Amino acid sequence: MAPNMRKLLIAANWKMYKTPAESTAFLTSFFPLIKKNEAAEVVLCPAMTSLPALVDAARGKSVAIGAQNMHWLNEGAYTGETSPTMLTAIGATHVLIGHSERRQYFNETDTTVNLKLKSALAHSLVPIVCVGEHLNEREQNLTADVLNLQVSVALEGIDPDALGTLVIAYEPVWAIGTGRTATPQIAEDAHKIIRARLAAIAGSHVADATRILYGGSVKPDNATNLCCLDDIDGALVGGASLDPDSFAQIIINATHRA
Ligand code: PGA
């Protein structure tokens, strides 16, 4: 498959920001700014409390709504958790899995990422699985080892035929929220490592079809250069996605490659 057969995907990770009213106000400003966009799929991942309001506000529009996390079970005595059936019941279609902040502050591991990925696929939620190395790992030349391990464990025991909707986000931890973006070449090299690993595990048809996003201090002024490379199929945007003008400009600039 030619690289440009993979549709660009630009996702917003709002983290623990915005009330429901603030979330819908964002959409009101945002829709007119991207009304010409057809080149990229756009996904907004708000806080859990904003999901129902955003699903309603985005109905009939070309913006999908996803969660930032979920449990892998359908129900149970797990205080504070949200299940995949709860997400699909309100109309969420995507879910972030294994974001580095979840790994760092909430003890998520490659093993829980694997459980969540299996569950998301079983519930027809589009999984966006986050991987990425820490600065000390990069400095010790361990980036490839870290990415290979994260991808391998995430996909363990999953039938390649079930991986049709899989999205991976490469988010080097040292670039998240720091203003320190990976150069396009660093990102492209990491994406090639991930795609090669996917091919080894699940076959080249899965590797060629899987979108790999870059995340980590993506801004309007670096979106074009990052998204113009063959192996970079879009972006996962944190801080710069909170403002409708800046997120819309990222989409416009990123789709210059298309
Ligand atoms: P950032 O966050 O764009 O603020 O670096 C990216 C992310 O955490 O997904």
Boltz pocket constraint, residues with backbone or C-beta under 6 A from the ligand:
constraints:
  - pocket:
      binder: B
      contacts: [[A, 13], [A, 171], [A, 175], [A, 176], [A, 177], [A, 178], [A, 179], [A, 215], [A, 216], [A, 217], [A, 218], [A, 236], [A, 237], [A, 238], [A, 239], [A, 240]]
      max_distance: 6.0
